[in-house]
């Protein structure tokens, strides 16, 4: 399941960002899944493994998902499209939250 919300203004702590995509990706299997089908050009993304996950989440591209995030851990990635990122979970139903800056 994928949910996304486009926002024109997001404030995180004392830092404000304009033009963001905020969303979550819940895996439906233990196979690698595209994090988003949104092809909008972005500058970077912060990905956070959900605190409720039962195991690590692996992040990577379509062929290799090798970077592991334990529940609650986050990762900052400079990338130009959310559709380039893939998520692989050990447990179906685990997932990530993300904020992409356009």
Number of C-alpha atoms within 10 A of each C-alpha: 11 15 11 15 11 13 12 11 11 17 9 7 6 5 7 9 14 12 14 20 22 18 18 21 22 20 24 16 14 15 14 21 20 21 28 20 12 13 11 12 14 17 14 18 23 16 22 21 26 24 15 12 20 16 18 21 27 20 25 18 16 14 8 13 18 13 13 19 19 16 19 15 15 17 14 13 13 12 16 17 19 23 17 16 20 20 28 27 26 16 17 15 16 25 29 28 21 22 21 26 20 17
